[in-house]
Amino acid sequence: METNNQALESKYHSKLNGDTLLVVGMLALLVGVEGFIIYRILAETWEIASGFFYLYVIFLGLIFLIETIGCLRVRDSIKNHMFEFKYYD
């Protein structure tokens, strides 16, 4: 249910861009923290973990993929409902 008021629609889209930056920031924070944790684990256990390093890469890739999909779905949900719930009023 979109509105015909051009000023209100412009306001909503600018606020959506702000929310998009928040979602991207949240994703960057998650990736940074998880990357640091994985780095510390690998640094301390490299002698043991070097034999199956590819499993760490697959696991980390799956985590990043799932988080990215989740953040994109949050943004799409906000975009789909921004006019219905008057979220930005």
Contacts in CASP RR format, 6 or more apart in sequence:
PFRMAT RR
TARGET T0000
AUTHOR 0000-0000-0000
METHOD contacts of the structure
MODEL  1
METNNQALESKYHSKLNGDTLLVVGMLALLVGVEGFIIYRILAETWEIAS
GFFYLYVIFLGLIFLIETIGCLRVRDSIKNHMFEFKYYD
1 83 0 8 1.000
1 84 0 8 1.000
2 9 0 8 1.000
2 83 0 8 1.000
3 9 0 8 1.000
3 83 0 8 1.000
11 88 0 8 1.000
12 82 0 8 1.000
12 83 0 8 1.000
12 88 0 8 1.000
15 82 0 8 1.000
15 87 0 8 1.000
15 88 0 8 1.000
16 78 0 8 1.000
16 79 0 8 1.000
16 82 0 8 1.000
16 88 0 8 1.000
19 75 0 8 1.000
19 78 0 8 1.000
20 75 0 8 1.000
23 71 0 8 1.000
23 74 0 8 1.000
23 75 0 8 1.000
24 71 0 8 1.000
26 71 0 8 1.000
27 67 0 8 1.000
27 68 0 8 1.000
27 71 0 8 1.000
30 67 0 8 1.000
31 64 0 8 1.000
31 67 0 8 1.000
34 60 0 8 1.000
34 63 0 8 1.000
34 64 0 8 1.000
35 60 0 8 1.000
38 56 0 8 1.000
38 60 0 8 1.000
41 49 0 8 1.000
42 49 0 8 1.000
42 53 0 8 1.000
42 56 0 8 1.000
49 56 0 8 1.000
78 87 0 8 1.000
81 87 0 8 1.000
82 88 0 8 1.000
END
